[in-house]
Amino acid sequence: METPKKVKVGAQALHAMVRDMFAAAGMEAAPAGVVADVLVWANLRGVDSHGIARVPRYLEMFASGEAAARAAMETQRLRPGVLMVHAKGAPGPVALTHAVRQAMEIARETGVCWAAVRGTVHTGAIGYYTELAAREGFAVIGLVAGVPNMAYTGSSVPAVATSPVSIAMPSAAQPTPVLDMATAAIALGKIAQYKIAGKPLPEGSALDADGVPTTDAAKAETPLPMAGAKGAGLSLMLELLCGVLTGNPIVTEYHTHTPEGERHRQNATFIVADVSAFQPPDRVRAMVDATLDTLHGLPRSGADAILFPGERGASTLAARSASGIPLPMASWKKLVADAERLGVRPAALLD
Amino acid sequence: METPKKVKVGAQALHAMVRDMFAAAGMEAAPAGVVADVLVWANLRGVDSHGIARVPRYLEMFASGEAAARAAMETQRLRPGVLMVHAKGAPGPVALTHAVRQAMEIARETGVCWAAVRGTVHTGAIGYYTELAAREGFAVIGLVAGVPNMAYTGSSVPAVATSPVSIAMPSAAQPTPVLDMATAAIALGKIAQYKIAGKPLPEGSALDADGVPTTDAAKAETPLPMAGAKGAGLSLMLELLCGVLTGNPIVTEYHTHTPEGERHRQNATFIVADVSAFQPPDRVRAMVDATLDTLHGLPRSGADAILFPGERGASTLAARSASGIPLPMASWKKLVADAERLGVRPAALLD
């Protein structure tokens, strides 16, 4: 793969810049900081596709009205253990951070909370929210479903979304184990990287514009689901859990192919359980560590190390927190142009 | 693939035979009927690997003490929304049917219940439990984790279990959508079928006895996870959710390689939400149907039909309920031998 030219920025300086940009675009200071938290966290963890590269799109969505810089979110406690957050176009980081924090409060009482988020935009890296709750002592499942951009087994067109699933559990000495996986065989960003590198895609990754499977990255249009019918079925069930329970089904509306039906929006679900309901929390954290240690010690097959979900991201975060976040020059230039337009001073580069 | 000689048995007659066998092996009548419900359901749905072919293994486990024919199960309501079922070796169908039914009762009050099942054996097809609750108006997630029988990304040995995930939602005119997927790239039973047929396995399906990837079904020892690191990570997180929260971690114990550590056992989790907490239930069922209808109507790519999760199983169930369950002669003969040993009269064959 080609390595594009990069710049390096300190995490705090980048956070302040992004926060100030969202504030200049009309958000209040606190929620602007929350969006910056989630995006910069993704860059720190090495998930650059979900980081500050998304800022321009947020700004577009505020301008077009797809997203609301000052959303009048409403939160309803529908039952002792059930929460519904009407995001009303609030950015995903704002709606989902609110939902997961409220769910934690409820789960301290009831043991478990199912928090549904209706009508947000771009949820970012959902591992952010599940990891945040796991660190505080909760077992967490996070699910998102959005606008179709992936084939379903047998379909020739985008049918369902590359919806992610995240699961996190509290640990002690080990970093928090946090799975964050899309239901697609390949990310759209990865297809673009194969295209730039002129390499063939792995078999079963994508369909071309005619709905025929292809390994030609230049012709790939629609990612296929991971593991065939399993990924397809999982994505469909996430739409039913997230879209139908919030009364905001996306797949049905999208396939009407009206502008309103195709409008970008997402629904989400967090299931948050207080581990202290089950076992003493220190014992839970110790058992999690013991399981991760066991995994590390297993006989290996052609691998330097066995990693648990979230382990690589935690070490990338440690490194980038210390020495700065590398950003592709193109992303940085776009961010700076938007910052200057909004009257925000760009962060200083590190080297 | 070779088609082995089959016999055909009526579902009710098969159910009565299996129930009477479990009763003769020491179970009380009602739980014996529950185990028969779950196993015969799997055969009716076409999931023959989880059907009555498992009866001999249950009988062995009762004889060896791995499973308890008359388990003194204990149920604790740990918090308003949290249930723990101590199965104490009760067969999975007994412990899990109890857990999911109790969770439904709790969810009617609190909106959601997290039910943890500690120390059961052989849970059967977990779609049985999620489908049962979905039909009654609940959104359900079912998770199981057991003894390692699958590689983890980078390991040369069985590291984690081929743990299944099931998700079900209530529908109206359509059959209940119910996903029930293992986290492995291939089932052990499928490897055996490839071996019999002398066909190569798909790439990335399995490791040989030395921990090296192989497509030779005769040499395949350990299935690989589905979708690489995604399936591995998902299985690990299921162990943390099911094993750690019940205080009965299996992966850690298994890798001590003591007889006790390697003993067959499983933990399970059901998350059950009352859809009427979110939306009027008729509206939920209608939105689910609309989504499934949309899927059916999509442009297809080389497929006769687009099926939602559980759809094929529902049509197989309809056909086999009407005309009987085909069983491989070898399974049937083994079942009859066990029945005769227990003094139970075998079901009459249909043709």
Interface residues (C-beta under 8 A of the other chain):
Chain A: L78 R79 P80 G81 V82 M84 E109 T110 G111 V112 C113 W114 A116 A139 I141 A151 Y152 T153 G154 S155 S156 V157 A159 V165 I167 A168 M169 P177 L179 M181 A185 L207 G211 V212 P213 M226 A227 A229 K230 G231 G233 L234 L236 M237 E239 L240 L241 G243 V244 L245 T246 G247 P249 V251 T252 H255 I271 A273 D274 V275 A277 F278 Q279 R283 V284 M287 V288 A290 T291 T294 L295 G297 L298 P299 R300 S301 G302 A303 A305 I306 L307 F308 P309
Chain B: L78 R79 P80 G81 V82 M84 E109 T110 G111 V112 C113 W114 A116 A139 I141 A151 Y152 T153 G154 S155 S156 V157 A159 V165 I167 A168 M169 P177 L179 M181 A185 L207 G211 V212 P213 M226 A227 A229 K230 G231 G233 L234 L236 M237 E239 L240 L241 G243 V244 L245 T246 G247 P249 V251 T252 H255 I271 A273 D274 V275 A277 F278 Q279 R283 V284 M287 V288 A290 T291 T294 L295 G297 L298 P299 R300 S301 G302 A303 A305 I306 L307 F308 P309
